[in-house]
């Protein structure tokens, strides 16, 4: 094991970090939900330690280690020349910045440093390394604890929208693959907690009209991190957010006729708002801008089919690079995005756990489909805009990763932002369909 990554003395200080994290968590936890808060945080810490251990001792490397090794030299440089280190950390890669490093500080991994999306993760963990003795395992624990804010805030959204703490907790806090892939030092941890917090900020600020400065600042930071690391998450969120925004006022209307009459209006206005916003964000979206997104998707799809990914891939068929050609792949790509890998695709232990989780999702989906009542479901969706958001975001995001990510190993990581919303949707719809007297989930 490379001593730059792990040293055995770290095991001696890990209990100290654990005790400090749990102690702070106990103090800041809501008094009436302290037990749930502590159990949920403990589950995340267990997932983070398992994630780190597998990459440290089984794989012996990976992106998570690369992010750490790229951030570490900046901390060493900070103790020597702090102003230059801070300037380099928050500037784009340049030969001049790279020349600041030497054998004493160590060198950032260039392939991480030159890519702003990957380097943003190293930026995020750099201040964490300052309080983690510049070591990987303690930094993993601290990031895991800090990133808990996103899932917990999403739990508050689900709980407020549907007064069932059990469903809210399962969906937001205890999905196994999220606890593994969304807790360590990775893009997925940062973007997942950011997406969860952004939805929380939108819900309480715009829908509930509870404006707070701290929440606005947090939402701004979350939006920045999503755009800097994985802009396509923002693209997938937008249509559902606009639909939620447009349909929320009409969900309070008592006349079923009026509400049904407004459906086309809501759909058209939401679509127009999305198209307008998408065009306005062109410069920020880079490769995911309106004029480049299809080309980016096709390139990514072809790359992830290569043999050097271990043949651990699937094929949605030849894609005609046109709007209709892409649209024709919506069913199969969305299926893979939601339910892949299945138990028939398992090739290793990691895939097995994901496949078992997907089997449960398939089961929940089939239960709804077998008891499907279109009119009843339509009324539920009309009365509960958050469910419309969950469904639209889930389908769009599933399609985007199913279309661009024909690799099971990448798929299980990329899909974690949609899982809480999909699980919440499935559990709530099933609960409401079983109760003929209730259409709405709003309090």
C-alpha positions in Angstrom: 0.0 0.0 0.0 1.4 3.4 -1.0 2.2 5.4 2.2 1.1 8.6 0.5 -2.4 7.2 0.6 -2.6 5.1 3.8 -0.5 4.6 6.9 -1.5 2.3 9.8 -1.3 5.0 12.4 -4.4 6.5 10.8 -6.4 3.6 12.3 -5.4 5.0 15.8 -6.9 8.4 15.1 -10.1 7.2 13.3 -12.0 6.5 16.5 -11.2 10.1 17.6 -12.7 11.5 14.4 -15.7 9.2 14.7 -16.3 10.3 18.3 -16.0 14.0 17.3 -18.4 13.6 14.4 -21.0 11.7 16.4 -20.7 14.1 19.3 -21.3 17.1 17.0 -24.1 15.3 15.3 -25.8 14.5 18.6 -25.7 18.2 19.5 -27.0 19.5 16.2 -29.6 16.8 15.6 -33.3 17.8 15.9 -34.3 16.7 19.4 -37.5 15.0 18.3 -35.7 13.0 15.6 -32.3 12.5 17.2 -32.4 8.7 17.0 -33.2 8.7 13.3 -30.6 11.4 12.7 -27.9 9.4 14.4 -28.8 6.0 12.8 -28.9 7.6 9.3 -25.5 9.3 9.8 -24.1 6.0 11.2 -25.3 4.2 8.1 -23.6 6.8 5.9 -20.4 6.5 7.8 -20.5 2.7 7.4 -21.0 3.1 3.7 -18.2 5.6 3.4 -15.7 3.4 5.2 -16.7 0.4 3.1 -16.3 2.5 -0.1 -12.9 3.7 1.0 -11.7 0.3 2.1 -12.7 -1.4 -1.1 -10.8 1.2 -3.2 -7.8 1.2 -0.8 -7.4 -2.5 -0.2 -9.2 -4.3 -3.0 -8.8 -2.1 -6.1 -5.7 -0.3 -4.8 -6.7 2.9 -6.5 -9.4 4.7 -8.5 -10.9 8.1 -9.0 -11.5 8.6 -5.3 -7.7 8.2 -4.6 -6.9 10.4 -7.5 -9.0 13.3 -6.2 -7.2 13.0 -2.8 -3.7 12.8 -4.4 -4.5 15.9 -6.5 -5.7 17.9 -3.5 -2.9 16.9 -1.1 -0.1 18.9 -2.8 -2.2 22.1 -2.5 -2.3 21.6 1.3 1.4 21.1 1.4 2.0 24.2 -0.7 -0.4 26.1 1.5 1.9 25.7 4.6 4.8 27.1 2.5 3.2 29.7 0.3 -0.5 30.1 1.3 -1.5 32.9 -1.0 -0.1 31.2 -4.1 -1.7 27.9 -3.0 -5.1 29.5 -2.6 -4.8 31.3 -5.9 -3.8 28.1 -7.7 -6.5 26.1 -6.1 -9.3 28.4 -7.3 -7.8 29.1 -10.7 -7.8 26.9 -13.8 -4.9 24.7 -14.6 -1.9 26.5 -16.1 1.8 25.7 -16.6 2.6 28.5 -14.2 0.4 27.1 -11.5 1.8 23.6 -12.0 5.3 25.0 -11.7 4.6 26.0 -8.1 4.9 22.4 -7.0 8.1 20.5 -6.3 9.2 17.2 -4.8 8.6 18.6 -1.3 5.0 19.4 -1.9 4.3 16.6 -4.4 2.6 17.1 -7.7 -1.2 17.1 -8.5 -2.3 14.4 -10.9 -2.3 16.3 -14.2 -5.3 14.5 -15.7 -7.4 15.5 -12.7 -6.0 19.0 -12.6 -6.6 19.9 -16.2 -10.3 18.9 -16.1 -12.4 21.4 -14.3 -15.1 18.9 -13.5 -12.8 16.4 -11.8 -10.6 19.1 -10.2 -13.7 20.7 -8.6 -13.9 17.6 -6.4 -10.3 18.1 -5.3 -11.1 21.7 -4.6 -14.0 20.6 -2.4 -11.9 18.2 -0.3 -8.9 20.6 0.0 -10.2 22.5 3.1 -11.4 19.2 4.5 -7.8 17.9 4.3 -6.7 20.8 6.5 -8.7 19.3 9.4 -8.0 15.7 8.5 -4.2 15.8 8.9 -4.0 15.6 5.1 -4.9 11.9 5.2 -7.4 10.1 3.0 -9.4 8.1 5.6 -10.1 10.9 8.0 -11.0 13.2 5.1 -13.5 10.5 3.9 -15.2 10.6 7.3 -15.4 14.4 7.4 -16.8 14.6 3.8 -19.3 11.9 4.6 -20.5 13.8 7.6 -20.7 17.2 5.9 -22.5 15.7 2.8 -25.2 14.3 5.1 -26.8 17.7 5.0 -28.2 16.9 1.5 -30.0 13.6 2.3 -31.3 14.9 5.6 -32.8 18.1 4.0 -34.4 15.9 1.3 -35.9 13.8 4.1 -37.4 17.0 5.5 -38.9 17.7 2.1 -40.4 14.3 1.8 -41.7 14.4 5.4 -43.3 17.8 4.9 -44.9 16.8 1.6 -46.2 13.5 2.8 -46.7 13.0 6.5 -45.2 9.5 6.7 -41.7 9.5 8.3 -41.1 5.9 7.4 -41.4 6.4 3.7 -39.5 9.7 3.8 -36.6 8.1 5.7 -36.4 5.0 3.5 -36.3 7.1 0.3 -34.0 9.9 1.5 -31.7 8.2 4.0 -31.5 4.4 3.7 -31.1 3.3 0.1 -28.1 0.9 0.1 -26.5 1.9 -3.2 -26.7 5.6 -2.2 -25.1 4.8 1.1 -22.2 3.2 -0.7 -21.7 5.3 -3.8 -22.8 8.6 -2.4 -20.7 8.9 0.8 -17.0 8.6 -0.1 -14.7 11.1 -1.8 -16.2 11.2 -5.3 -18.1 13.3 -7.8 -21.2 11.3 -6.9 -21.1 12.3 -3.2 -20.7 16.0 -4.0 -23.3 16.1 -6.8 -25.9 13.9 -5.0 -25.9 16.0 -1.8 -26.0 19.2 -3.9 -29.0 18.0 -5.9 -30.8 17.0 -2.8 -30.1 20.4 -1.1 -31.1 22.2 -4.3 -34.5 20.5 -4.3 -34.9 21.3 -0.6 -34.0 25.0 -1.2 -36.6 25.2 -4.1 -39.3 23.5 -2.1 -39.1 25.6 1.0 -38.2 28.9 -0.6 -40.4 28.8 -3.7 -43.2 26.4 -3.0 -43.6 26.9 0.8 -42.4 30.6 0.6 -40.2 30.3 3.6 -37.3 32.6 2.6 -34.1 32.3 4.6 -30.7 33.7 3.7 -28.7 30.6 4.8 -30.9 28.4 2.6 -30.5 30.7 -0.4 -26.7 30.7 0.0 -26.7 26.9 0.4 -28.8 26.5 -2.7 -26.4 28.8 -4.7 -23.4 26.7 -3.6 -25.3 23.5 -4.5 -26.2 24.8 -7.9 -22.6 25.9 -8.6 -21.2 22.4 -7.7 -23.7 20.7 -9.9 -22.9 22.9 -12.9 -19.2 22.6 -12.2 -19.1 18.8 -11.9 -22.1 17.2 -13.6 -24.3 19.8 -15.5 -26.6 17.1 -16.9 -28.1 16.7 -13.4 -29.2 20.3 -13.5 -30.6 19.7 -17.0 -32.7 16.7 -15.8 -33.9 18.7 -12.8 -35.1 21.7 -14.7 -38.2 20.3 -16.5 -39.6 18.8 -13.3 -38.9 21.9 -11.3 -40.8 24.0 -13.9 -43.7 21.5 -13.9 -43.8 21.6 -10.1 -43.7 25.4 -10.2 -46.5 25.8 -12.8 -48.8 23.1 -11.3 -48.5 24.0 -7.6 -51.1 26.9 -7.7 -53.6 24.8 -9.7 -53.3 21.8 -7.2 -55.3 24.0 -4.7 -58.2 24.5 -7.1 -61.2 22.4 -6.0 -62.8 22.0 -9.4 -61.6 18.8 -11.1 -62.8 20.2 -14.5 -60.7 23.3 -14.1 -57.6 21.3 -13.1 -58.0 18.9 -16.0 -58.4 21.8 -18.4 -55.1 23.4 -17.2 -53.0 20.2 -17.9 -52.1 21.2 -21.5 -51.4 24.8 -20.4 -49.1 23.6 -17.6 -47.3 21.2 -19.9 -46.7 23.7 -22.6 -45.6 26.5 -20.3 -43.2 24.2 -18.4 -41.7 23.0 -21.7 -41.3 26.6 -22.9 -39.7 27.7 -19.7 -37.3 24.7 -19.9 -36.3 25.5 -23.5 -35.7 29.2 -22.6 -33.7 28.4 -19.5 -31.6 25.7 -21.3 -30.6 28.2 -23.9 -29.8 30.9 -21.3 -27.4 28.4 -19.5 -25.6 27.5 -22.7 -22.3 29.0 -21.7 -22.3 27.5 -18.2 -23.3 24.0 -19.5 -20.2 23.7 -21.8 -20.3 20.2 -23.4 -23.9 19.9 -22.3 -25.1 23.0 -24.1 -28.0 22.8 -26.5 -25.8 22.6 -29.6 -23.4 20.0 -28.2 -25.3 17.7 -25.9 -26.3 15.1 -28.6 -22.7 14.8 -29.8 -21.4 14.5 -26.2 -23.9 11.8 -25.5 -23.0 9.7 -28.5 -19.2 10.1 -27.8 -19.7 9.0 -24.2 -21.9 6.1 -25.2 -19.3 4.8 -27.7 -16.4 5.3 -25.2 -18.1 3.3 -22.4 -18.6 0.3 -24.7 -14.8 -0.2 -25.2 -13.2 -3.4 -24.2 -11.0 -1.7 -21.6 -14.1 -1.4 -19.4 -14.0 -5.2 -19.0 -16.9 -6.0 -21.3 -19.2 -5.0 -18.5 -21.6 -3.2 -20.8 -25.0 -3.3 -22.6 -26.1 -2.1 -26.0 -29.3 -0.1 -26.7 -28.7 -0.5 -30.5 -27.5 1.8 -33.3 -28.5 5.4 -32.7 -29.6 7.7 -35.5 -28.1 11.1 -34.5 -31.4 13.0 -34.8 -34.2 14.0 -32.4 -36.5 11.2 -33.6 -33.6 8.7 -33.6 -32.8 9.6 -29.9 -36.4 9.6 -28.9 -36.9 6.1 -30.3 -34.4 4.9 -27.7 -36.3 6.4 -24.8 -38.0 3.1 -23.7 -35.0 0.9 -23.7 -32.6 3.5 -22.4 -35.0 4.5 -19.6 -35.5 0.8 -18.6 -31.7 0.4 -18.3 -31.4 3.7 -16.4 -34.0 2.6 -13.8 -33.5 -1.1 -13.4 -30.0 -2.1 -14.7 -28.2 -4.2 -13.8 -30.7 -7.0 -13.3 -29.9 -10.3 -11.6 -29.3 -11.7 -15.1 -26.4 -9.3 -15.6 -24.5 -10.0 -12.4 -20.7 -10.6 -12.9 -19.3 -9.5 -9.5 -20.3 -8.9 -5.9 -20.9 -5.1 -6.4 -23.3 -5.8 -9.3 -25.1 -8.4 -7.2 -26.0 -5.9 -4.5 -27.2 -3.4 -7.1 -29.2 -6.1 -8.9 -31.0 -7.1 -5.7 -31.9 -3.5 -5.1 -33.1 -3.1 -8.7 -35.2 -6.3 -8.3 -37.1 -4.6 -5.4 -37.6 -1.5 -7.7 -39.0 -3.8 -10.4 -41.3 -5.4 -7.9 -42.6 -2.1 -6.6 -43.2 -0.9 -10.2 -45.1 -4.0 -11.1 -47.3 -3.8 -8.1 -48.4 -0.3 -9.2 -48.8 -1.4 -12.9 -50.9 -4.5 -12.0 -53.3 -2.3 -9.9 -53.1 0.5 -12.4 -56.1 2.9 -12.5 -55.3 5.8 -14.9 -58.0 8.2 -13.7 -57.1 7.6 -10.1 -53.4 8.0 -10.8 -54.0 11.2 -12.9 -55.9 12.8 -10.0 -53.2 11.9 -7.6 -50.6 13.5 -9.8 -52.8 16.6 -10.3 -53.2 17.0 -6.5 -49.5 16.4 -5.7 -47.1 18.4 -7.9 -44.1 16.9 -6.0 -45.0 13.5 -7.4 -45.0 15.0 -10.9 -41.6 16.4 -10.3 -40.3 13.1 -9.0 -41.6 11.2 -12.0 -40.4 13.6 -14.6 -36.9 13.9 -13.1 -36.6 10.2 -12.6 -37.6 9.4 -16.2 -35.4 12.1 -17.8 -32.4 11.2 -15.6 -32.8 7.5 -16.2 -33.1 8.1 -19.9 -30.0 10.3 -20.0 -27.8 7.8 -18.2 -29.3 4.8 -19.9 -28.6 6.5 -23.3 -25.1 7.7 -22.5 -23.8 5.1 -20.1 -23.9 1.6 -21.5 -21.6 0.3 -18.8 -23.0 -1.3 -15.6 -20.1 -0.3 -13.4 -20.6 3.4 -14.2 -24.4 3.0 -14.3 -24.7 2.0 -10.6 -22.8 5.1 -9.6 -24.4 7.6 -12.0 -28.0 6.7 -11.1 -27.9 7.5 -7.4 -29.4 11.0 -7.7 -32.7 9.6 -9.1 -33.1 6.8 -6.6 -34.5 8.7 -3.6 -37.1 10.4 -5.9 -38.0 7.2 -7.6 -38.4 5.2 -4.4 -40.4 8.1 -2.8 -42.7 8.1 -5.9 -43.2 4.3 -5.9 -43.9 4.1 -2.2 -46.2 7.1 -2.0 -48.2 6.1 -5.1 -48.6 2.6 -3.8 -49.8 4.0 -0.4 -52.3 6.4 -2.0 -53.7 3.9 -4.5 -54.4 1.6 -1.6 -56.5 4.4 0.0 -59.5 5.3 -2.2 -60.3 8.3 0.0 -57.0 10.1 -0.4 -55.7 11.7 -3.6 -53.2 14.2 -2.2 -49.9 13.9 -0.2 -49.8 17.5 0.7 -50.3 18.4 4.4 
